[in-house]
Amino acid sequence: MTQGRIIPTSVEFMDSLSVQTAYAYLEERLPHPEIGAMLLVEVDGTSQDQVEAEYNAIV
């Protein structure tokens, strides 16, 4: 991300137990039950196009 000059607003790491607990609390099904962890990245921008461009660069 930083090599692409994208500075995320926040980055959160969730281990497997945290992900499973959150989905259970929300009564949602995990899209990938074998998930080992989840990385959540938030980006900011001055326009929708900028946010989408940063999102696409990260993904």
C-alpha distance matrix in Angstrom:
0.0 3.8 5.5 5.3 6.5 5.2 6.9 7.9 11.6 12.0 11.0 14.2 15.3 18.6 20.9 23.3 26.2 24.3 23.2 26.8 28.3 26.3 27.3 30.8 31.1 30.0 32.4 29.8 29.5 26.4 25.0 24.5 27.0 25.8 22.4 21.5 18.8 16.5 13.0 13.1 10.2 11.7 10.8 13.5 14.9 18.3 19.1 18.7 17.6 14.6 13.6 14.2 12.3 9.0 10.2 11.0 7.9 6.3 9.8
3.8 0.0 3.8 5.2 4.8 5.3 6.1 8.6 12.1 12.9 12.5 15.9 17.2 20.8 23.1 25.9 28.5 26.5 25.8 29.5 30.8 28.9 30.2 33.6 33.7 32.8 35.3 32.9 32.8 29.7 28.5 28.0 30.3 29.0 25.5 24.3 21.5 19.4 15.8 15.7 12.7 13.7 12.3 14.3 15.5 18.6 20.0 20.4 19.2 15.8 15.4 16.6 14.4 11.2 13.1 14.2 10.9 9.9 13.5
5.5 3.8 0.0 3.8 5.3 7.4 9.5 12.1 15.6 16.5 15.8 19.1 20.0 23.5 25.4 28.0 30.9 29.2 28.3 31.8 33.4 31.6 32.6 36.1 36.5 35.5 37.8 35.2 34.7 31.5 30.0 29.2 31.7 30.2 27.0 25.8 23.4 21.5 18.1 18.4 15.6 16.8 15.2 17.1 17.7 20.6 21.6 21.9 20.1 17.0 17.1 17.7 14.9 12.4 14.5 14.5 10.8 10.8 14.1
5.3 5.2 3.8 0.0 3.8 5.5 8.7 11.1 14.7 16.1 15.8 19.2 20.5 23.8 26.1 28.4 31.3 29.4 28.1 31.6 33.3 31.1 31.8 35.5 35.8 34.4 36.7 33.9 33.6 30.6 28.8 28.5 31.3 30.1 26.9 26.3 23.7 21.4 18.0 17.8 14.6 15.3 13.2 14.9 15.0 17.7 18.4 18.5 16.5 13.5 13.9 14.3 11.3 9.1 11.6 11.4 7.7 8.7 12.1
6.5 4.8 5.3 3.8 0.0 3.8 6.3 9.6 12.7 14.7 15.2 18.9 20.8 24.2 26.8 29.4 32.0 29.8 28.8 32.5 33.7 31.4 32.5 36.1 35.9 34.6 37.2 34.7 34.8 32.0 30.5 30.4 33.1 32.1 28.7 27.9 25.0 22.5 18.8 18.0 14.5 14.5 12.0 12.9 13.0 15.5 16.9 17.7 16.1 12.6 13.2 14.6 11.9 9.3 12.4 13.2 10.0 10.6 14.3
5.2 5.3 7.4 5.5 3.8 0.0 3.8 6.2 9.5 11.5 12.1 15.8 18.0 21.3 24.1 26.6 29.1 26.7 25.6 29.3 30.4 27.9 29.0 32.6 32.4 31.0 33.6 31.2 31.4 28.7 27.3 27.5 30.2 29.5 26.0 25.4 22.3 19.5 15.9 14.6 11.0 10.7 8.3 9.7 10.4 13.5 14.7 15.2 14.1 10.6 10.3 11.9 9.9 6.6 9.3 10.9 8.3 8.2 12.0
6.9 6.1 9.5 8.7 6.3 3.8 0.0 3.8 6.6 8.7 10.0 13.8 16.4 19.8 22.8 25.7 27.8 25.1 24.5 28.3 28.9 26.5 28.0 31.5 30.9 29.8 32.8 30.6 31.2 28.6 27.7 27.9 30.2 29.6 25.9 25.1 21.7 18.9 15.2 13.7 10.1 9.4 7.4 8.6 10.3 13.5 15.4 16.2 15.9 12.3 11.4 13.8 12.6 9.0 11.1 13.6 11.4 10.4 14.0
7.9 8.6 12.1 11.1 9.6 6.2 3.8 0.0 3.8 5.3 6.8 10.5 13.4 16.6 19.9 22.6 24.6 21.7 21.0 24.8 25.3 22.8 24.3 27.8 27.2 26.0 29.0 27.0 27.7 25.2 24.5 24.9 27.1 26.8 23.1 22.5 18.9 15.9 12.2 10.2 6.6 5.8 4.8 7.2 10.0 13.6 15.1 15.2 15.7 12.5 10.4 12.8 12.6 8.9 9.7 12.8 11.5 9.6 12.7
11.6 12.1 15.6 14.7 12.7 9.5 6.6 3.8 0.0 3.8 7.1 10.3 13.8 16.7 20.2 23.1 24.5 21.3 20.9 24.6 24.6 21.8 23.7 27.0 25.9 24.8 28.0 26.4 27.6 25.5 25.3 26.0 28.0 28.0 24.3 23.7 20.0 16.8 13.4 10.7 7.6 5.4 5.1 6.1 9.6 12.9 14.8 15.2 16.5 13.5 11.2 14.1 14.7 11.3 11.8 15.4 14.7 12.8 15.5
12.0 12.9 16.5 16.1 14.7 11.5 8.7 5.3 3.8 0.0 3.8 6.6 10.2 13.1 16.6 19.5 20.8 17.7 17.5 21.3 21.3 18.8 20.9 24.0 23.0 22.3 25.6 24.1 25.2 22.9 23.0 23.5 25.1 25.1 21.3 20.4 16.7 13.8 10.5 8.0 5.9 5.2 7.2 9.3 13.0 16.4 18.0 17.8 19.1 16.4 13.6 15.9 16.7 13.2 12.8 16.3 15.7 13.0 15.2
11.0 12.5 15.8 15.8 15.2 12.1 10.0 6.8 7.1 3.8 0.0 3.8 6.8 10.0 13.3 16.4 18.0 15.2 15.0 18.8 19.2 17.1 19.1 22.3 21.8 21.4 24.3 22.6 23.2 20.6 20.7 20.7 22.2 21.8 18.0 16.9 13.2 10.5 7.1 5.7 4.6 6.4 9.1 12.1 15.6 19.3 20.4 19.7 20.7 18.2 15.3 16.8 17.4 13.8 12.9 15.9 15.1 11.8 13.6
14.2 15.9 19.1 19.2 18.9 15.8 13.8 10.5 10.3 6.6 3.8 0.0 3.8 6.5 10.0 13.1 14.4 11.5 11.6 15.4 15.6 13.8 16.1 19.0 18.6 18.6 21.4 20.0 20.7 18.0 18.7 18.6 19.6 19.3 15.6 14.4 10.6 8.2 5.8 5.0 6.5 8.7 12.1 15.1 18.7 22.2 23.2 22.1 23.4 21.2 18.0 19.2 20.2 16.9 15.3 18.1 17.8 14.2 15.2
15.3 17.2 20.0 20.5 20.8 18.0 16.4 13.4 13.8 10.2 6.8 3.8 0.0 3.8 6.6 9.9 11.6 9.4 9.7 13.3 14.1 13.1 15.1 17.9 18.1 18.5 20.9 19.4 19.5 16.5 17.4 16.5 17.1 16.4 12.7 10.9 7.3 5.9 4.7 6.4 8.9 11.8 15.2 18.4 21.9 25.6 26.3 25.0 26.0 23.9 20.7 21.5 22.3 19.0 17.1 19.4 19.0 15.2 15.7
18.6 20.8 23.5 23.8 24.2 21.3 19.8 16.6 16.7 13.1 10.0 6.5 3.8 0.0 3.8 6.6 8.0 5.7 6.1 9.6 10.4 9.8 11.9 14.3 14.8 15.6 17.7 16.4 16.5 13.6 15.1 14.3 14.3 14.0 10.5 9.0 5.6 5.1 6.3 7.9 11.3 14.0 17.6 20.8 24.4 27.9 28.3 26.7 27.9 26.2 22.8 23.3 24.5 21.5 19.1 21.3 21.4 17.7 17.4
20.9 23.1 25.4 26.1 26.8 24.1 22.8 19.9 20.2 16.6 13.3 10.0 6.6 3.8 0.0 3.8 5.6 5.4 6.3 8.7 10.1 10.8 12.5 14.3 15.6 16.8 18.3 17.1 16.6 13.6 15.3 13.7 12.9 11.9 9.0 6.6 4.4 6.5 8.8 11.2 14.6 17.6 21.1 24.5 27.9 31.5 31.9 30.1 31.1 29.5 26.1 26.3 27.4 24.5 22.0 23.8 23.8 20.0 19.5
23.3 25.9 28.0 28.4 29.4 26.6 25.7 22.6 23.1 19.5 16.4 13.1 9.9 6.6 3.8 0.0 3.8 5.5 5.2 6.1 8.5 10.0 10.7 12.2 14.2 15.5 16.2 15.0 13.9 10.9 13.0 11.1 9.6 8.8 6.5 5.0 4.8 7.5 10.8 13.2 16.8 19.8 23.4 26.7 30.1 33.6 33.6 31.5 32.5 31.3 27.8 27.6 28.9 26.3 23.5 24.9 25.3 21.7 20.4
26.2 28.5 30.9 31.3 32.0 29.1 27.8 24.6 24.5 20.8 18.0 14.4 11.6 8.0 5.6 3.8 0.0 3.8 5.5 5.1 6.0 8.6 10.0 10.4 12.1 14.2 15.0 14.6 14.2 12.0 14.9 13.5 11.4 11.4 9.8 8.6 8.4 10.4 13.5 15.2 18.9 21.5 25.2 28.3 31.8 35.2 35.4 33.3 34.7 33.5 29.9 29.9 31.5 28.8 26.0 27.8 28.3 24.7 23.6
24.3 26.5 29.2 29.4 29.8 26.7 25.1 21.7 21.3 17.7 15.2 11.5 9.4 5.7 5.4 5.5 3.8 0.0 3.8 5.5 5.1 6.1 8.6 9.8 10.5 12.3 14.0 13.7 14.0 12.0 14.8 14.2 12.9 13.4 11.0 10.2 8.4 9.1 11.6 12.6 16.2 18.4 22.2 25.1 28.6 32.0 32.2 30.3 31.9 30.7 27.0 27.4 29.1 26.4 23.7 25.8 26.5 22.8 22.1
23.2 25.8 28.3 28.1 28.8 25.6 24.5 21.0 20.9 17.5 15.0 11.6 9.7 6.1 6.3 5.2 5.5 3.8 0.0 3.8 5.5 5.2 6.2 8.6 9.9 10.7 12.1 10.9 10.8 8.5 11.0 10.8 10.0 11.0 8.4 8.8 7.1 7.1 10.2 11.1 14.9 17.2 20.9 23.9 27.3 30.6 30.4 28.2 29.7 28.8 25.1 25.0 26.8 24.5 21.4 23.3 24.3 20.8 19.5
26.8 29.5 31.8 31.6 32.5 29.3 28.3 24.8 24.6 21.3 18.8 15.4 13.3 9.6 8.7 6.1 5.1 5.5 3.8 0.0 3.8 5.5 5.2 6.1 8.6 9.9 10.2 9.6 9.1 7.5 10.9 10.5 8.5 10.2 8.9 9.9 9.6 10.4 13.8 14.8 18.6 20.8 24.4 27.5 30.7 34.0 33.6 31.2 32.7 32.0 28.4 28.0 30.0 27.9 24.7 26.3 27.5 24.1 22.5
28.3 30.8 33.4 33.3 33.7 30.4 28.9 25.3 24.6 21.3 19.2 15.6 14.1 10.4 10.1 8.5 6.0 5.1 5.5 3.8 0.0 3.8 5.5 5.1 6.1 8.6 9.6 10.2 11.1 10.4 13.9 14.2 12.2 14.0 12.6 13.0 12.1 12.5 15.4 15.8 19.5 21.2 25.0 27.7 31.0 34.1 34.0 31.8 33.7 33.0 29.2 29.3 31.5 29.2 26.2 28.3 29.5 26.0 24.8
26.3 28.9 31.6 31.1 31.4 27.9 26.5 22.8 21.8 18.8 17.1 13.8 13.1 9.8 10.8 10.0 8.6 6.1 5.2 5.5 3.8 0.0 3.8 5.4 5.1 6.2 8.5 8.6 10.3 9.7 12.9 13.9 13.0 15.0 13.0 13.9 12.2 11.5 13.8 13.4 16.9 18.2 21.9 24.4 27.7 30.7 30.5 28.3 30.4 29.7 25.9 26.1 28.5 26.3 23.3 25.6 27.0 23.7 22.6
27.3 30.2 32.6 31.8 32.5 29.0 28.0 24.3 23.7 20.9 19.1 16.1 15.1 11.9 12.5 10.7 10.0 8.6 6.2 5.2 5.5 3.8 0.0 3.8 5.4 5.1 5.9 5.1 6.5 6.5 9.9 11.4 10.5 13.3 12.0 13.8 12.8 12.0 14.8 14.5 18.1 19.5 23.0 25.6 28.7 31.6 31.0 28.4 30.3 30.0 26.3 25.9 28.4 26.7 23.3 25.2 27.0 23.9 22.2
30.8 33.6 36.1 35.5 36.1 32.6 31.5 27.8 27.0 24.0 22.3 19.0 17.9 14.3 14.3 12.2 10.4 9.8 8.6 6.1 5.1 5.4 3.8 0.0 3.8 5.4 4.8 6.2 7.7 8.7 12.4 13.7 11.9 14.7 14.1 15.8 15.3 15.2 18.2 18.1 21.6 23.0 26.6 29.1 32.2 35.0 34.5 31.9 33.9 33.7 29.9 29.6 32.2 30.4 27.1 29.0 30.8 27.6 25.9
31.1 33.7 36.5 35.8 35.9 32.4 30.9 27.2 25.9 23.0 21.8 18.6 18.1 14.8 15.6 14.2 12.1 10.5 9.9 8.6 6.1 5.1 5.4 3.8 0.0 3.8 5.4 7.8 10.4 11.6 15.1 16.7 15.3 18.0 16.9 18.2 17.1 16.4 18.8 18.1 21.4 22.2 25.8 27.9 31.1 33.7 33.4 31.0 33.4 33.1 29.3 29.4 32.2 30.3 27.2 29.5 31.3 28.2 26.8
30.0 32.8 35.5 34.4 34.6 31.0 29.8 26.0 24.8 22.3 21.4 18.6 18.5 15.6 16.8 15.5 14.2 12.3 10.7 9.9 8.6 6.2 5.1 5.4 3.8 0.0 3.8 5.4 8.8 10.5 13.3 15.7 15.1 18.2 16.9 18.8 17.5 16.2 18.3 17.1 20.2 20.7 24.1 26.1 29.0 31.5 30.8 28.2 30.6 30.7 26.9 26.8 29.8 28.3 25.0 27.2 29.3 26.5 25.0
32.4 35.3 37.8 36.7 37.2 33.6 32.8 29.0 28.0 25.6 24.3 21.4 20.9 17.7 18.3 16.2 15.0 14.0 12.1 10.2 9.6 8.5 5.9 4.8 5.4 3.8 0.0 3.8 6.9 9.6 12.6 14.9 13.9 17.4 16.9 19.2 18.6 17.8 20.4 19.7 22.9 23.7 27.0 29.2 32.0 34.5 33.5 30.7 32.9 33.2 29.5 29.0 31.9 30.6 27.2 29.0 31.3 28.5 26.6
29.8 32.9 35.2 33.9 34.7 31.2 30.6 27.0 26.4 24.1 22.6 20.0 19.4 16.4 17.1 15.0 14.6 13.7 10.9 9.6 10.2 8.6 5.1 6.2 7.8 5.4 3.8 0.0 3.8 6.5 9.0 11.7 11.4 15.0 14.4 17.1 16.6 15.5 18.1 17.5 20.7 21.7 24.9 27.3 29.9 32.5 31.3 28.4 30.3 30.7 27.0 26.1 29.0 27.9 24.3 25.8 28.2 25.5 23.3
29.5 32.8 34.7 33.6 34.8 31.4 31.2 27.7 27.6 25.2 23.2 20.7 19.5 16.5 16.6 13.9 14.2 14.0 10.8 9.1 11.1 10.3 6.5 7.7 10.4 8.8 6.9 3.8 0.0 3.8 6.2 8.6 8.2 11.9 12.0 15.2 15.3 14.8 17.8 17.9 21.2 22.7 25.9 28.6 31.2 33.9 32.6 29.5 31.0 31.4 27.8 26.6 29.1 28.1 24.4 25.4 27.7 25.0 22.5
26.4 29.7 31.5 30.6 32.0 28.7 28.6 25.2 25.5 22.9 20.6 18.0 16.5 13.6 13.6 10.9 12.0 12.0 8.5 7.5 10.4 9.7 6.5 8.7 11.6 10.5 9.6 6.5 3.8 0.0 3.8 5.3 5.4 8.8 8.3 11.6 11.8 11.4 14.7 15.3 18.6 20.7 23.8 26.8 29.5 32.6 31.4 28.4 29.6 29.7 26.2 24.9 27.1 25.8 22.1 23.1 25.0 22.2 19.6
25.0 28.5 30.0 28.8 30.5 27.3 27.7 24.5 25.3 23.0 20.7 18.7 17.4 15.1 15.3 13.0 14.9 14.8 11.0 10.9 13.9 12.9 9.9 12.4 15.1 13.3 12.6 9.0 6.2 3.8 0.0 3.8 6.3 9.1 8.6 12.3 12.5 11.7 14.5 15.2 18.1 20.2 23.0 26.0 28.4 31.4 29.9 26.7 27.5 27.9 24.5 22.8 24.9 23.9 20.2 20.6 22.7 20.2 17.3
24.5 28.0 29.2 28.5 30.4 27.5 27.9 24.9 26.0 23.5 20.7 18.6 16.5 14.3 13.7 11.1 13.5 14.2 10.8 10.5 14.2 13.9 11.4 13.7 16.7 15.7 14.9 11.7 8.6 5.3 3.8 0.0 3.8 5.5 5.6 9.4 10.5 10.7 13.9 15.5 18.5 21.2 24.0 27.4 29.9 33.1 31.8 28.8 29.3 29.3 26.1 24.4 26.0 24.7 21.2 21.3 22.9 20.2 17.3
27.0 30.3 31.7 31.3 33.1 30.2 30.2 27.1 28.0 25.1 22.2 19.6 17.1 14.3 12.9 9.6 11.4 12.9 10.0 8.5 12.2 13.0 10.5 11.9 15.3 15.1 13.9 11.4 8.2 5.4 6.3 3.8 0.0 3.8 5.5 8.8 10.7 11.9 15.5 17.3 20.7 23.4 26.5 29.9 32.6 35.9 34.9 31.9 32.7 32.5 29.1 27.7 29.3 27.9 24.4 24.8 26.2 23.3 20.6
25.8 29.0 30.2 30.1 32.1 29.5 29.6 26.8 28.0 25.1 21.8 19.3 16.4 14.0 11.9 8.8 11.4 13.4 11.0 10.2 14.0 15.0 13.3 14.7 18.0 18.2 17.4 15.0 11.9 8.8 9.1 5.5 3.8 0.0 3.8 6.4 9.3 11.3 14.9 17.4 20.7 23.8 26.9 30.4 33.2 36.6 35.8 33.0 33.4 32.9 29.7 28.3 29.5 27.8 24.5 24.8 25.7 22.6 20.1
22.4 25.5 27.0 26.9 28.7 26.0 25.9 23.1 24.3 21.3 18.0 15.6 12.7 10.5 9.0 6.5 9.8 11.0 8.4 8.9 12.6 13.0 12.0 14.1 16.9 16.9 16.9 14.4 12.0 8.3 8.6 5.6 5.5 3.8 0.0 3.8 5.7 7.5 11.1 13.7 17.0 20.2 23.3 26.8 29.7 33.2 32.6 30.0 30.5 29.7 26.5 25.4 26.5 24.6 21.4 21.9 22.7 19.4 17.3
21.5 24.3 25.8 26.3 27.9 25.4 25.1 22.5 23.7 20.4 16.9 14.4 10.9 9.0 6.6 5.0 8.6 10.2 8.8 9.9 13.0 13.9 13.8 15.8 18.2 18.8 19.2 17.1 15.2 11.6 12.3 9.4 8.8 6.4 3.8 0.0 3.8 7.2 10.4 13.6 16.8 20.2 23.4 27.0 30.1 33.7 33.4 31.2 31.6 30.5 27.3 26.6 27.4 25.0 22.2 22.9 23.1 19.6 18.0
18.8 21.5 23.4 23.7 25.0 22.3 21.7 18.9 20.0 16.7 13.2 10.6 7.3 5.6 4.4 4.8 8.4 8.4 7.1 9.6 12.1 12.2 12.8 15.3 17.1 17.5 18.6 16.6 15.3 11.8 12.5 10.5 10.7 9.3 5.7 3.8 0.0 3.8 6.9 10.0 13.3 16.7 19.9 23.5 26.7 30.3 30.3 28.2 28.8 27.5 24.2 23.8 24.7 22.1 19.4 20.7 20.8 17.1 16.0
16.5 19.4 21.5 21.4 22.5 19.5 18.9 15.9 16.8 13.8 10.5 8.2 5.9 5.1 6.5 7.5 10.4 9.1 7.1 10.4 12.5 11.5 12.0 15.2 16.4 16.2 17.8 15.5 14.8 11.4 11.7 10.7 11.9 11.3 7.5 7.2 3.8 0.0 3.8 6.4 9.8 13.1 16.4 19.9 23.1 26.7 26.6 24.5 25.2 23.9 20.6 20.3 21.4 18.8 16.0 17.6 18.0 14.3 13.3
13.0 15.8 18.1 18.0 18.8 15.9 15.2 12.2 13.4 10.5 7.1 5.8 4.7 6.3 8.8 10.8 13.5 11.6 10.2 13.8 15.4 13.8 14.8 18.2 18.8 18.3 20.4 18.1 17.8 14.7 14.5 13.9 15.5 14.9 11.1 10.4 6.9 3.8 0.0 3.8 6.5 10.0 13.1 16.8 19.9 23.6 23.8 22.0 22.6 20.9 17.7 17.8 18.6 15.7 13.3 15.2 15.2 11.4 11.2
13.1 15.7 18.4 17.8 18.0 14.6 13.7 10.2 10.7 8.0 5.7 5.0 6.4 7.9 11.2 13.2 15.2 12.6 11.1 14.8 15.8 13.4 14.5 18.1 18.1 17.1 19.7 17.5 17.9 15.3 15.2 15.5 17.3 17.4 13.7 13.6 10.0 6.4 3.8 0.0 3.8 6.7 10.2 13.6 16.9 20.5 20.7 19.0 20.0 18.4 14.9 15.4 16.8 13.9 11.4 14.1 14.5 11.0 11.2
10.2 12.7 15.6 14.6 14.5 11.0 10.1 6.6 7.6 5.9 4.6 6.5 8.9 11.3 14.6 16.8 18.9 16.2 14.9 18.6 19.5 16.9 18.1 21.6 21.4 20.2 22.9 20.7 21.2 18.6 18.1 18.5 20.7 20.7 17.0 16.8 13.3 9.8 6.5 3.8 0.0 3.8 6.7 10.3 13.5 17.2 17.6 16.3 17.1 15.1 11.8 12.8 13.7 10.5 8.7 11.8 11.8 8.6 9.9
11.7 13.7 16.8 15.3 14.5 10.7 9.4 5.8 5.4 5.2 6.4 8.7 11.8 14.0 17.6 19.8 21.5 18.4 17.2 20.8 21.2 18.2 19.5 23.0 22.2 20.7 23.7 21.7 22.7 20.7 20.2 21.2 23.4 23.8 20.2 20.2 16.7 13.1 10.0 6.7 3.8 0.0 3.8 6.9 10.4 13.9 14.5 13.5 14.9 12.8 9.5 11.3 12.8 9.7 8.5 12.2 12.6 10.2 11.8
10.8 12.3 15.2 13.2 12.0 8.3 7.4 4.8 5.1 7.2 9.1 12.1 15.2 17.6 21.1 23.4 25.2 22.2 20.9 24.4 25.0 21.9 23.0 26.6 25.8 24.1 27.0 24.9 25.9 23.8 23.0 24.0 26.5 26.9 23.3 23.4 19.9 16.4 13.1 10.2 6.7 3.8 0.0 3.8 6.8 10.6 11.4 10.9 12.0 9.4 6.5 9.1 10.0 7.0 7.2 10.9 11.0 9.6 12.0
13.5 14.3 17.1 14.9 12.9 9.7 8.6 7.2 6.1 9.3 12.1 15.1 18.4 20.8 24.5 26.7 28.3 25.1 23.9 27.5 27.7 24.4 25.6 29.1 27.9 26.1 29.2 27.3 28.6 26.8 26.0 27.4 29.9 30.4 26.8 27.0 23.5 19.9 16.8 13.6 10.3 6.9 3.8 0.0 3.8 7.2 8.7 9.3 10.9 8.2 6.1 9.7 10.8 8.5 9.6 13.1 13.3 12.8 15.2
14.9 15.5 17.7 15.0 13.0 10.4 10.3 10.0 9.6 13.0 15.6 18.7 21.9 24.4 27.9 30.1 31.8 28.6 27.3 30.7 31.0 27.7 28.7 32.2 31.1 29.0 32.0 29.9 31.2 29.5 28.4 29.9 32.6 33.2 29.7 30.1 26.7 23.1 19.9 16.9 13.5 10.4 6.8 3.8 0.0 3.8 5.5 7.1 8.3 5.6 5.1 8.9 9.6 8.5 10.4 13.2 13.5 14.1 16.4
18.3 18.6 20.6 17.7 15.5 13.5 13.5 13.6 12.9 16.4 19.3 22.2 25.6 27.9 31.5 33.6 35.2 32.0 30.6 34.0 34.1 30.7 31.6 35.0 33.7 31.5 34.5 32.5 33.9 32.6 31.4 33.1 35.9 36.6 33.2 33.7 30.3 26.7 23.6 20.5 17.2 13.9 10.6 7.2 3.8 0.0 3.8 7.1 8.5 6.7 7.7 10.9 11.6 11.5 13.5 15.9 16.4 17.5 19.7
19.1 20.0 21.6 18.4 16.9 14.7 15.4 15.1 14.8 18.0 20.4 23.2 26.3 28.3 31.9 33.6 35.4 32.2 30.4 33.6 34.0 30.5 31.0 34.5 33.4 30.8 33.5 31.3 32.6 31.4 29.9 31.8 34.9 35.8 32.6 33.4 30.3 26.6 23.8 20.7 17.6 14.5 11.4 8.7 5.5 3.8 0.0 3.8 5.3 5.3 6.5 8.7 10.0 10.9 12.5 14.4 15.6 17.0 18.6
18.7 20.4 21.9 18.5 17.7 15.2 16.2 15.2 15.2 17.8 19.7 22.1 25.0 26.7 30.1 31.5 33.3 30.3 28.2 31.2 31.8 28.3 28.4 31.9 31.0 28.2 30.7 28.4 29.5 28.4 26.7 28.8 31.9 33.0 30.0 31.2 28.2 24.5 22.0 19.0 16.3 13.5 10.9 9.3 7.1 7.1 3.8 0.0 3.8 5.5 5.2 6.1 8.6 10.0 10.5 12.2 14.2 15.5 16.4
17.6 19.2 20.1 16.5 16.1 14.1 15.9 15.7 16.5 19.1 20.7 23.4 26.0 27.9 31.1 32.5 34.7 31.9 29.7 32.7 33.7 30.4 30.3 33.9 33.4 30.6 32.9 30.3 31.0 29.6 27.5 29.3 32.7 33.4 30.5 31.6 28.8 25.2 22.6 20.0 17.1 14.9 12.0 10.9 8.3 8.5 5.3 3.8 0.0 3.8 5.5 5.1 6.1 8.6 9.8 10.5 12.2 14.3 15.3
14.6 15.8 17.0 13.5 12.6 10.6 12.3 12.5 13.5 16.4 18.2 21.2 23.9 26.2 29.5 31.3 33.5 30.7 28.8 32.0 33.0 29.7 30.0 33.7 33.1 30.7 33.2 30.7 31.4 29.7 27.9 29.3 32.5 32.9 29.7 30.5 27.5 23.9 20.9 18.4 15.1 12.8 9.4 8.2 5.6 6.7 5.3 5.5 3.8 0.0 3.8 5.4 5.1 6.2 8.5 9.9 10.6 12.5 14.3
13.6 15.4 17.1 13.9 13.2 10.3 11.4 10.4 11.2 13.6 15.3 18.0 20.7 22.8 26.1 27.8 29.9 27.0 25.1 28.4 29.2 25.9 26.3 29.9 29.3 26.9 29.5 27.0 27.8 26.2 24.5 26.1 29.1 29.7 26.5 27.3 24.2 20.6 17.7 14.9 11.8 9.5 6.5 6.1 5.1 7.7 6.5 5.2 5.5 3.8 0.0 3.8 5.5 5.2 6.1 8.6 9.9 10.7 12.3
14.2 16.6 17.7 14.3 14.6 11.9 13.8 12.8 14.1 15.9 16.8 19.2 21.5 23.3 26.3 27.6 29.9 27.4 25.0 28.0 29.3 26.1 25.9 29.6 29.4 26.8 29.0 26.1 26.6 24.9 22.8 24.4 27.7 28.3 25.4 26.6 23.8 20.3 17.8 15.4 12.8 11.3 9.1 9.7 8.9 10.9 8.7 6.1 5.1 5.4 3.8 0.0 3.8 5.5 5.0 6.1 8.5 9.9 10.5
12.3 14.4 14.9 11.3 11.9 9.9 12.6 12.6 14.7 16.7 17.4 20.2 22.3 24.5 27.4 28.9 31.5 29.1 26.8 30.0 31.5 28.5 28.4 32.2 32.2 29.8 31.9 29.0 29.1 27.1 24.9 26.0 29.3 29.5 26.5 27.4 24.7 21.4 18.6 16.8 13.7 12.8 10.0 10.8 9.6 11.6 10.0 8.6 6.1 5.1 5.5 3.8 0.0 3.8 5.4 5.2 6.2 8.7 10.0
9.0 11.2 12.4 9.1 9.3 6.6 9.0 8.9 11.3 13.2 13.8 16.9 19.0 21.5 24.5 26.3 28.8 26.4 24.5 27.9 29.2 26.3 26.7 30.4 30.3 28.3 30.6 27.9 28.1 25.8 23.9 24.7 27.9 27.8 24.6 25.0 22.1 18.8 15.7 13.9 10.5 9.7 7.0 8.5 8.5 11.5 10.9 10.0 8.6 6.2 5.2 5.5 3.8 0.0 3.8 5.5 5.1 6.3 8.7
10.2 13.1 14.5 11.6 12.4 9.3 11.1 9.7 11.8 12.8 12.9 15.3 17.1 19.1 22.0 23.5 26.0 23.7 21.4 24.7 26.2 23.3 23.3 27.1 27.2 25.0 27.2 24.3 24.4 22.1 20.2 21.2 24.4 24.5 21.4 22.2 19.4 16.0 13.3 11.4 8.7 8.5 7.2 9.6 10.4 13.5 12.5 10.5 9.8 8.5 6.1 5.0 5.4 3.8 0.0 3.8 5.5 5.3 6.2
11.0 14.2 14.5 11.4 13.2 10.9 13.6 12.8 15.4 16.3 15.9 18.1 19.4 21.3 23.8 24.9 27.8 25.8 23.3 26.3 28.3 25.6 25.2 29.0 29.5 27.2 29.0 25.8 25.4 23.1 20.6 21.3 24.8 24.8 21.9 22.9 20.7 17.6 15.2 14.1 11.8 12.2 10.9 13.1 13.2 15.9 14.4 12.2 10.5 9.9 8.6 6.1 5.2 5.5 3.8 0.0 3.8 5.4 5.2
7.9 10.9 10.8 7.7 10.0 8.3 11.4 11.5 14.7 15.7 15.1 17.8 19.0 21.4 23.8 25.3 28.3 26.5 24.3 27.5 29.5 27.0 27.0 30.8 31.3 29.3 31.3 28.2 27.7 25.0 22.7 22.9 26.2 25.7 22.7 23.1 20.8 18.0 15.2 14.5 11.8 12.6 11.0 13.3 13.5 16.4 15.6 14.2 12.2 10.6 9.9 8.5 6.2 5.1 5.5 3.8 0.0 3.8 5.7
6.3 9.9 10.8 8.7 10.6 8.2 10.4 9.6 12.8 13.0 11.8 14.2 15.2 17.7 20.0 21.7 24.7 22.8 20.8 24.1 26.0 23.7 23.9 27.6 28.2 26.5 28.5 25.5 25.0 22.2 20.2 20.2 23.3 22.6 19.4 19.6 17.1 14.3 11.4 11.0 8.6 10.2 9.6 12.8 14.1 17.5 17.0 15.5 14.3 12.5 10.7 9.9 8.7 6.3 5.3 5.4 3.8 0.0 3.8
9.8 13.5 14.1 12.1 14.3 12.0 14.0 12.7 15.5 15.2 13.6 15.2 15.7 17.4 19.5 20.4 23.6 22.1 19.5 22.5 24.8 22.6 22.2 25.9 26.8 25.0 26.6 23.3 22.5 19.6 17.3 17.3 20.6 20.1 17.3 18.0 16.0 13.3 11.2 11.2 9.9 11.8 12.0 15.2 16.4 19.7 18.6 16.4 15.3 14.3 12.3 10.5 10.0 8.7 6.2 5.2 5.7 3.8 0.0
